[in-house]
Amino acid sequence: MGTDLKQIGERIRGLRDAIDFSSAEMAHRLEVDEAVYLQFETGEKDISVSFLQRIEREFNVDLATLMFGTEPKMNAYFVTRKDKGVSVERVSAYKYQSLTSGFTNNVAEVFVVTVEPKPMEDDFYQNIHAGQEFNMILEGSMMLKINEKDLILNEGDSIYFDSSLPHGMKALNNKQVKFLAVVLYP
């Protein structure tokens, strides 16, 4: 996990260097405390997809470039072969595999997300981002908390929701869960 976060942080730092902003200017533009921003750059603090989307919108940089270090090239279609999507581990229990990393100007990001089981007493990893999200369980079971409402989803179940509401997922039954996540931009 640490390596991936460090690589994302290095790409954010590279962007800041390319636009010749100080860390204070970058933090101000992204509406985050400078100390927190610097933790993102060094990979010491987890970077949410919503924060990366903020950078994407603010500086016109593709999300796939920030997350995976790849430059999208296709604009008619892009094929991702089974288990060949570009992967990144942002949080220790979450692994994202992008299915859209090679397509430019996408209106949605599509991921296969794998969530490892954690003890039930652990807090949910909370996420909030603009837009809407669709999740479909490919294997396993998970608890999805949306705006303090707990929902149990099993293999084959799906949900479509407003992703500006606080939400988080947790694998159930002490087994990993794998689901398709489609994040639609506003």
C-alpha beads as a LAMMPS data file, in Angstrom:
LAMMPS data file: protein, C-alpha beads

186 atoms
185 bonds

1 atom types
1 bond types

-500.0 500.0 xlo xhi
-500.0 500.0 ylo yhi
-500.0 500.0 zlo zhi

Masses

1 110.0

Atoms # bond

1 1 1 0.000 0.000 0.000
2 1 1 2.671 2.528 1.004
3 1 1 4.408 2.354 -2.358
4 1 1 1.218 3.120 -4.277
5 1 1 0.351 6.059 -2.012
6 1 1 3.905 7.346 -2.363
7 1 1 3.670 7.052 -6.156
8 1 1 0.387 8.954 -6.229
9 1 1 1.934 11.570 -3.945
10 1 1 4.947 11.832 -6.260
11 1 1 2.629 12.430 -9.233
12 1 1 0.798 15.159 -7.303
13 1 1 4.147 16.699 -6.365
14 1 1 5.206 16.495 -10.023
15 1 1 2.026 18.320 -11.040
16 1 1 2.716 21.021 -8.444
17 1 1 6.274 21.400 -9.728
18 1 1 5.041 21.564 -13.342
19 1 1 2.625 24.404 -12.590
20 1 1 5.193 26.086 -10.323
21 1 1 2.978 26.307 -7.228
22 1 1 4.225 26.316 -3.652
23 1 1 2.719 23.719 -1.327
24 1 1 0.781 26.545 0.342
25 1 1 -0.659 27.685 -3.008
26 1 1 -1.603 24.127 -3.927
27 1 1 -3.257 23.499 -0.546
28 1 1 -5.181 26.778 -0.791
29 1 1 -6.382 26.001 -4.331
30 1 1 -7.530 22.524 -3.235
31 1 1 -9.083 23.871 -0.005
32 1 1 -7.075 21.659 2.320
33 1 1 -4.680 22.421 5.165
34 1 1 -1.078 22.661 3.916
35 1 1 0.156 20.079 6.455
36 1 1 -2.467 17.590 5.219
37 1 1 -1.595 18.379 1.602
38 1 1 2.088 17.685 2.289
39 1 1 1.140 14.342 3.874
40 1 1 -0.648 13.486 0.602
41 1 1 2.488 14.364 -1.380
42 1 1 4.712 12.158 0.774
43 1 1 2.267 9.245 0.829
44 1 1 1.887 9.449 4.618
45 1 1 -1.875 10.036 4.429
46 1 1 -4.467 8.169 2.390
47 1 1 -5.725 10.101 -0.622
48 1 1 -9.438 9.757 -1.311
49 1 1 -10.808 9.434 -4.828
50 1 1 -12.812 12.599 -4.168
51 1 1 -9.595 14.543 -3.458
52 1 1 -8.021 13.164 -6.643
53 1 1 -11.171 14.154 -8.554
54 1 1 -10.796 17.649 -7.120
55 1 1 -7.226 17.816 -8.497
56 1 1 -8.482 16.430 -11.811
57 1 1 -11.130 19.167 -12.154
58 1 1 -8.973 21.976 -10.784
59 1 1 -5.927 21.300 -12.979
60 1 1 -7.417 19.370 -15.930
61 1 1 -5.354 16.241 -15.204
62 1 1 -6.867 12.831 -15.860
63 1 1 -7.740 10.816 -12.738
64 1 1 -6.102 7.707 -14.215
65 1 1 -2.861 9.651 -14.604
66 1 1 -2.929 10.640 -10.926
67 1 1 -3.907 7.206 -9.634
68 1 1 -2.049 4.898 -11.964
69 1 1 0.587 6.973 -13.742
70 1 1 -0.810 6.115 -17.168
71 1 1 -1.761 8.488 -19.906
72 1 1 -5.093 7.697 -21.560
73 1 1 -4.747 7.319 -25.299
74 1 1 -7.994 5.943 -26.723
75 1 1 -11.058 8.006 -27.518
76 1 1 -13.213 5.542 -29.508
77 1 1 -12.949 2.449 -27.261
78 1 1 -10.654 0.817 -24.765
79 1 1 -10.525 -2.895 -23.909
80 1 1 -9.354 -4.137 -20.521
81 1 1 -8.666 -7.860 -20.435
82 1 1 -9.638 -9.931 -17.410
83 1 1 -7.452 -9.101 -14.401
84 1 1 -5.319 -6.737 -16.533
85 1 1 -6.709 -3.381 -15.379
86 1 1 -4.204 -0.968 -13.888
87 1 1 -4.228 -1.506 -10.115
88 1 1 -3.583 0.710 -7.153
89 1 1 -4.004 0.116 -3.441
90 1 1 -5.091 3.403 -1.863
91 1 1 -6.154 2.122 1.529
92 1 1 -4.820 -1.032 3.154
93 1 1 -8.155 -2.848 2.861
94 1 1 -9.117 -1.516 -0.612
95 1 1 -7.596 -2.404 -3.981
96 1 1 -8.800 -0.600 -7.103
97 1 1 -8.388 -1.983 -10.622
98 1 1 -9.268 0.615 -13.264
99 1 1 -11.213 -0.586 -16.280
100 1 1 -11.154 2.867 -17.935
101 1 1 -7.536 3.972 -17.463
102 1 1 -6.773 3.884 -21.186
103 1 1 -9.724 5.998 -22.333
104 1 1 -9.592 9.769 -22.594
105 1 1 -12.377 12.201 -21.642
106 1 1 -14.431 9.586 -19.798
107 1 1 -17.631 10.714 -18.129
108 1 1 -17.261 7.937 -15.552
109 1 1 -14.552 5.938 -13.844
110 1 1 -15.080 2.181 -13.679
111 1 1 -13.222 0.031 -11.168
112 1 1 -13.203 -3.505 -9.874
113 1 1 -12.742 -2.937 -6.143
114 1 1 -11.543 -5.626 -3.764
115 1 1 -12.109 -5.040 -0.053
116 1 1 -10.259 -7.228 2.435
117 1 1 -12.039 -8.197 5.655
118 1 1 -11.281 -6.206 8.791
119 1 1 -12.512 -6.676 12.355
120 1 1 -16.068 -5.360 12.769
121 1 1 -14.955 -2.904 15.454
122 1 1 -12.867 -1.020 12.861
123 1 1 -14.399 2.212 11.617
124 1 1 -15.719 2.404 8.098
125 1 1 -13.482 4.184 5.638
126 1 1 -15.711 7.167 4.815
127 1 1 -15.775 8.571 1.320
128 1 1 -17.642 11.561 -0.103
129 1 1 -17.387 12.740 -3.699
130 1 1 -19.546 14.594 -6.167
131 1 1 -21.719 12.662 -8.570
132 1 1 -23.375 9.297 -8.422
133 1 1 -22.088 5.766 -7.999
134 1 1 -23.189 2.288 -9.035
135 1 1 -21.857 -0.814 -7.236
136 1 1 -22.537 -4.443 -8.163
137 1 1 -21.235 -7.272 -5.997
138 1 1 -19.218 -9.746 -8.071
139 1 1 -18.239 -12.047 -5.201
140 1 1 -18.688 -12.093 -1.448
141 1 1 -20.849 -9.894 0.758
142 1 1 -20.411 -6.384 2.063
143 1 1 -22.005 -3.878 4.329
144 1 1 -22.436 -0.523 2.630
145 1 1 -23.054 2.386 4.949
146 1 1 -24.696 5.357 3.220
147 1 1 -25.489 8.410 5.299
148 1 1 -25.538 6.262 8.495
149 1 1 -27.848 3.616 6.929
150 1 1 -26.377 0.076 6.877
151 1 1 -27.192 -2.038 3.822
152 1 1 -26.096 -5.653 3.267
153 1 1 -25.269 -6.523 -0.355
154 1 1 -24.545 -10.062 -1.551
155 1 1 -23.203 -11.495 -4.784
156 1 1 -25.348 -10.273 -7.695
157 1 1 -26.863 -7.368 -5.723
158 1 1 -26.376 -3.819 -6.945
159 1 1 -27.002 -0.297 -5.724
160 1 1 -27.060 3.143 -7.326
161 1 1 -26.615 6.112 -4.980
162 1 1 -25.756 9.769 -4.516
163 1 1 -22.026 9.652 -3.764
164 1 1 -22.056 13.120 -2.171
165 1 1 -23.510 11.345 0.882
166 1 1 -20.953 9.864 3.296
167 1 1 -20.443 6.215 2.370
168 1 1 -18.129 3.340 3.141
169 1 1 -17.866 -0.389 2.568
170 1 1 -16.855 -3.307 4.745
171 1 1 -16.315 -6.939 3.716
172 1 1 -18.454 -9.416 5.647
173 1 1 -18.110 -13.039 6.790
174 1 1 -14.339 -12.645 7.198
175 1 1 -13.929 -12.954 3.399
176 1 1 -12.887 -10.449 0.777
177 1 1 -15.579 -8.855 -1.358
178 1 1 -15.125 -7.857 -4.985
179 1 1 -17.460 -5.400 -6.670
180 1 1 -17.806 -3.325 -9.807
181 1 1 -17.877 0.411 -9.044
182 1 1 -18.955 2.978 -11.608
183 1 1 -18.374 6.591 -10.500
184 1 1 -20.327 9.094 -12.611
185 1 1 -19.242 12.712 -12.661
186 1 1 -21.735 15.540 -12.196

Bonds

1 1 1 2
2 1 2 3
3 1 3 4
4 1 4 5
5 1 5 6
6 1 6 7
7 1 7 8
8 1 8 9
9 1 9 10
10 1 10 11
11 1 11 12
12 1 12 13
13 1 13 14
14 1 14 15
15 1 15 16
16 1 16 17
17 1 17 18
18 1 18 19
19 1 19 20
20 1 20 21
21 1 21 22
22 1 22 23
23 1 23 24
24 1 24 25
25 1 25 26
26 1 26 27
27 1 27 28
28 1 28 29
29 1 29 30
30 1 30 31
31 1 31 32
32 1 32 33
33 1 33 34
34 1 34 35
35 1 35 36
36 1 36 37
37 1 37 38
38 1 38 39
39 1 39 40
40 1 40 41
41 1 41 42
42 1 42 43
43 1 43 44
44 1 44 45
45 1 45 46
46 1 46 47
47 1 47 48
48 1 48 49
49 1 49 50
50 1 50 51
51 1 51 52
52 1 52 53
53 1 53 54
54 1 54 55
55 1 55 56
56 1 56 57
57 1 57 58
58 1 58 59
59 1 59 60
60 1 60 61
61 1 61 62
62 1 62 63
63 1 63 64
64 1 64 65
65 1 65 66
66 1 66 67
67 1 67 68
68 1 68 69
69 1 69 70
70 1 70 71
71 1 71 72
72 1 72 73
73 1 73 74
74 1 74 75
75 1 75 76
76 1 76 77
77 1 77 78
78 1 78 79
79 1 79 80
80 1 80 81
81 1 81 82
82 1 82 83
83 1 83 84
84 1 84 85
85 1 85 86
86 1 86 87
87 1 87 88
88 1 88 89
89 1 89 90
90 1 90 91
91 1 91 92
92 1 92 93
93 1 93 94
94 1 94 95
95 1 95 96
96 1 96 97
97 1 97 98
98 1 98 99
99 1 99 100
100 1 100 101
101 1 101 102
102 1 102 103
103 1 103 104
104 1 104 105
105 1 105 106
106 1 106 107
107 1 107 108
108 1 108 109
109 1 109 110
110 1 110 111
111 1 111 112
112 1 112 113
113 1 113 114
114 1 114 115
115 1 115 116
116 1 116 117
117 1 117 118
118 1 118 119
119 1 119 120
120 1 120 121
121 1 121 122
122 1 122 123
123 1 123 124
124 1 124 125
125 1 125 126
126 1 126 127
127 1 127 128
128 1 128 129
129 1 129 130
130 1 130 131
131 1 131 132
132 1 132 133
133 1 133 134
134 1 134 135
135 1 135 136
136 1 136 137
137 1 137 138
138 1 138 139
139 1 139 140
140 1 140 141
141 1 141 142
142 1 142 143
143 1 143 144
144 1 144 145
145 1 145 146
146 1 146 147
147 1 147 148
148 1 148 149
149 1 149 150
150 1 150 151
151 1 151 152
152 1 152 153
153 1 153 154
154 1 154 155
155 1 155 156
156 1 156 157
157 1 157 158
158 1 158 159
159 1 159 160
160 1 160 161
161 1 161 162
162 1 162 163
163 1 163 164
164 1 164 165
165 1 165 166
166 1 166 167
167 1 167 168
168 1 168 169
169 1 169 170
170 1 170 171
171 1 171 172
172 1 172 173
173 1 173 174
174 1 174 175
175 1 175 176
176 1 176 177
177 1 177 178
178 1 178 179
179 1 179 180
180 1 180 181
181 1 181 182
182 1 182 183
183 1 183 184
184 1 184 185
185 1 185 186
